[in-house]
Amino acid sequence: MLDIFLRTLPFFAIIGLGYGAGRSRFFGETATAHLTKFVFYFPLSAMIFGFAANLSFVEIFNPRLIIGYLLGTMAVYLLTTLVAAMRQLDMQTAAVEAQCAAIGNVGFLGLPMMVLLFGPASVGPMMLILSVDLVVFSSLIVILINLGRGSGLGSGTFRLVGRGLLQNPMILSICAGLIWSALALPIPDPANAFLVLLGDAATPGALFAIGASLASKSAERIQIASWLSFAKLVLHPACVAFFVLVLIPVDPYAAGVAIAAAALPVAGNVYMLAQHYCVAPHRASAAILVSTTLSILTLPLVIAWVSALTLP
């Protein structure tokens, strides 16, 4: 446990550095937005493409893991939605709360951290998890918000969903990398060096951007944020563990990576979606701040548990 905590500590230390820079206004909100955009479109895309291009489709595709992770995530999504309905929240707000409980910071925080802790073989499961989050749940919140506003499931809603998927560089990077791999095309040495050099900026840049963005997050609605953080950091990995270990068992290594990924704190893009649609942005903001702070302790605990339980 102590070893895992010490290995994850540098990640949270960089987040803390970014938070300090943002809190002191040395790194303002505009600079944070530009850094996030740079990391999202360039280093992170280069890192994901490089990973995918060097893996075969057979190494990545694991239908049992997809189904197990999807059902585990859907279980906590539905549970959070039920709790929201019992509190008589409207459909849009319930969708934002469910998104907080189900979508973790897989791209910016999870991918580099899991590679460090579980090794390069974790890239395949992480790509599947990232794809499920982006394709299924990022689409679902758009659909639910539009339904809640009376827009229905018309062509306009599906155009929004399709445009969002086609404009997401992480999805494009995964697809491009897999196509490159399927064609068995070699990556020329200069191009590979370029991808490695650019991709190396993803981890520190993403972690610093997470911290700097947290500096502008509000700690309002602390009770709601605490519930959503509990759902994300405890219930989500527990639900995924139940499905990938018991109901639809997958190989222990992939199961361990999936459970650890489910224990990641609330993703920053939940706040961006909430702000874009003007639906409970302060609620999402507080959930991100609280869950990221608590994950300094909860994430190493979950990783230590799955390491002892599922890994050799």
WOFEN-V820108 format. One record per backbone hydrogen bond with DSSP energy under -0.5 kcal/mol. CO is the residue of the C=O (numbers start at 1). NH is the residue of the N-H. If there is no record, write none. Layout:
BEGIN
co: [CO/CO]
nh: [NH/NH]
END
This chain:
BEGIN
co: [1/2/3/4/5/6/8/8/9/10/11/12/13/14/15/16/17/18/19/20/21/21/22/26/28/29/30/31/32/33/34/35/36/37/38/38/39/42/43/44/45/46/47/48/49/50/51/52/56/57/62/63/64/65/66/67/68/69/70/71/72/73/74/75/76/77/78/79/80/81/82/83/84/85/90/91/92/93/94/95/96/97/98/99/102/103/104/105/105/106/109/110/111/112/113/114/114/115/119/120/121/121/122/123/124/125/126/127/128/129/130/131/132/132/133/136/137/138/139/140/141/142/143/144/145/146/146/147/151/154/155/156/157/158/159/160/161/162/163/165/167/168/169/170/171/172/173/174/175/176/177/178/179/180/181/186/188/189/190/191/192/193/194/195/196/198/199/199/200/201/202/203/204/205/206/207/208/209/210/211/213/214/221/222/223/224/225/226/227/228/229/230/230/231/234/235/236/237/238/239/240/241/242/242/243/244/246/251/252/253/254/255/256/257/258/259/260/261/265/267/267/268/268/269/270/271/272/273/274/274/275/278/280/281/282/283/284/285/286/287/288/289/290/291/293/294/294/295/295/297/298/299/300/301/302/303/304/305/306/306/307]
nh: [5/6/7/8/9/10/11/12/13/14/15/16/17/18/19/20/21/22/23/24/26/27/25/28/32/33/34/35/36/37/38/39/40/41/42/43/44/46/47/48/49/50/51/52/53/54/54/55/60/61/66/67/68/69/70/71/72/73/74/75/76/77/78/79/80/81/82/83/84/85/86/87/89/88/94/95/96/97/98/99/100/101/102/103/104/267/106/109/110/111/113/114/115/116/117/118/119/119/122/123/124/125/126/127/128/129/130/131/132/133/134/135/136/137/138/140/141/142/143/144/145/146/147/148/149/151/152/150/154/158/159/160/161/162/163/164/165/166/167/168/169/172/173/174/175/176/177/178/179/180/181/182/183/185/184/188/192/193/194/195/196/197/198/199/200/201/202/203/204/205/206/207/208/209/210/211/212/213/214/215/216/217/225/226/227/228/229/230/231/232/233/234/235/236/238/239/240/241/242/243/244/245/246/247/248/250/249/255/256/257/258/259/260/261/262/263/263/264/105/270/271/271/272/273/274/275/276/277/278/279/278/280/284/285/286/287/288/289/290/291/292/293/294/295/296/297/298/299/300/301/302/303/304/305/306/307/308/309/310/311/311]
END
